[in-house]
């Protein structure tokens, strides 16, 4: 399969779109989607969403931008009833689009200052799992159930994954477990529904606010590694990683459900 996924009028839904990698993904999509497309941004911070929306419109005013306050750790926010309400409020007519992109970017590293045997705060663990796994599962189902009401030619699901989904990192147990669960969930989704194009995309070690938390993790070796990467400038810029994702979507040669890392050689 080689036909670009970025052809045709598209709706692109991005979670965690108010800052960091999510914001960069929004900026990359808005400059690559055809005129008449629409970006729907979901995140918790309304001030940042307002700012991002204005920025995207300045980059390409032929793509409409809508946003809604959304908390993925709240199961009510992820319900199909709420998603239907969000789409209606934004005056989004799904039948008007040739393609729909669901970009699951929102997530949390959780508490990296503890090893696996040190967790005692059930609320913290539950909130982390709700945000990283439960909310993703429910939101994905709600969106797909809305989309399936119409005959949309292309349905693309991108899970922002991590090397931590396939490799253990000491003191990152909650994050690794959440990312691994998401990867397998979306691999299973790809096996269940052949009409979807599903990609588990590991964007690499990004220079973001979230990465700053990684430099304070409990494991001293890992902590030193990330501090060294930060000091010597070897962390990836979000724009570099987002551009490679766009290239993957344009080439459209990946196996549905595949886990692809920024550093994978796909030639």
Rosetta blueprint (number, residue, H / E / L):
1 X L
2 X L
3 X L
4 X L
5 X L
6 X L
7 X L
8 X L
9 X L
10 X E
11 X E
12 X E
13 X E
14 X E
15 X E
16 X L
17 X L
18 X L
19 X L
20 X H
21 X H
22 X H
23 X H
24 X H
25 X H
26 X H
27 X H
28 X H
29 X H
30 X H
31 X L
32 X L
33 X L
34 X L
35 X L
36 X L
37 X L
38 X E
39 X E
40 X E
41 X E
42 X E
43 X E
44 X L
45 X L
46 X H
47 X H
48 X H
49 X H
50 X H
51 X H
52 X H
53 X H
54 X H
55 X H
56 X H
57 X H
58 X H
59 X H
60 X L
61 X L
62 X L
63 X L
64 X E
65 X E
66 X E
67 X E
68 X E
69 X E
70 X L
71 X L
72 X L
73 X L
74 X L
75 X L
76 X L
77 X L
78 X L
79 X L
80 X H
81 X H
82 X H
83 X H
84 X H
85 X H
86 X H
87 X H
88 X H
89 X H
90 X L
91 X L
92 X L
93 X L
94 X H
95 X H
96 X H
97 X L
98 X L
99 X E
100 X E
101 X E
102 X E
103 X E
104 X E
105 X L
106 X L
107 X L
108 X L
109 X L
110 X L
111 X L
112 X L
113 X L
114 X L
115 X L
116 X H
117 X H
118 X H
119 X L
120 X L
121 X L
122 X H
123 X H
124 X H
125 X H
126 X H
127 X H
128 X H
129 X H
130 X H
131 X H
132 X H
133 X H
134 X H
135 X H
136 X H
137 X H
138 X H
139 X H
140 X H
141 X H
142 X H
143 X H
144 X H
145 X H
146 X H
147 X H
148 X L
149 X L
150 X L
151 X L
152 X L
153 X L
154 X E
155 X E
156 X E
157 X E
158 X E
159 X E
160 X E
161 X E
162 X L
163 X H
164 X H
165 X H
166 X L
167 X L
168 X L
169 X L
170 X L
171 X L
172 X L
173 X H
174 X H
175 X H
176 X H
177 X H
178 X H
179 X H
180 X H
181 X H
182 X H
183 X H
184 X H
185 X H
186 X H
187 X H
188 X H
189 X H
190 X H
191 X H
192 X H
193 X L
194 X L
195 X L
196 X E
197 X E
198 X E
199 X E
200 X E
201 X E
202 X E
203 X L
204 X L
205 X L
206 X E
207 X L
208 X L
209 X H
210 X H
211 X H
212 X H
213 X H
214 X H
215 X L
216 X L
217 X L
218 X L
219 X L
220 X H
221 X H
222 X H
223 X H
224 X H
225 X H
226 X H
227 X H
228 X H
229 X H
230 X H
231 X H
232 X L
233 X L
234 X L
235 X L
236 X E
237 X L
238 X H
239 X H
240 X H
241 X H
242 X H
243 X H
244 X H
245 X H
246 X H
247 X H
248 X H
249 X H
250 X H
251 X H
252 X L
253 X L
254 X L
255 X L
256 X L
257 X L
258 X E
259 X E
260 X E
261 X E
262 X L
263 X L
264 X L
265 X L
266 X L
267 X L
